[in-house]
């Protein structure tokens, strides 16, 4: 009988360092969509705060910190990353496990904004897109979630099936930005 081995979405593709930038795969742990029931967003936010120490995120924002974060993920939706959702949240929201559905990478270093400027139609410069800001947008030809996690650091998420394409596109843009400098 064949033995199956679990692989991460970017297994064998990362890490990559080009110039002063690095691209690494993140292992966010458990990932759950949390979608509040009608009229339950405030109650959900209080329950999320009590159980996990973070509020339900506002539109285009993330709450919490690395290892335990809630990221706005669309209308009336957040992605809880890190801990499995506390059972108390089920009274206020639909919970859907997404743990194996996403490739999650971190782009970090001087020039990260320039790399993403080549790939996304959103202005990610720090004067308007600060730490904790997030956007669902197109990255080249893939739908992605981008969250600023530091002065020159971004968490980037795409569907797991697009991991190889994501790494290729980011690596190509990193090489172009480095060559320009």
Beta strands, then each sheet from edge to edge (+ up, - down):
strand 1: 16-18
strand 2: 21-25
strand 3: 30-36
strand 4: 62-65
strand 5: 68-74
strand 6: 77-82
strand 7: 93-97
strand 8: 102-108
strand 9: 134-139
strand 10: 142-150
strand 11: 153-159
sheet 1: 1+ 2- 8+ 11- 10+ 9-
sheet 2: 4+ 5- 6+ 3- 7+
end
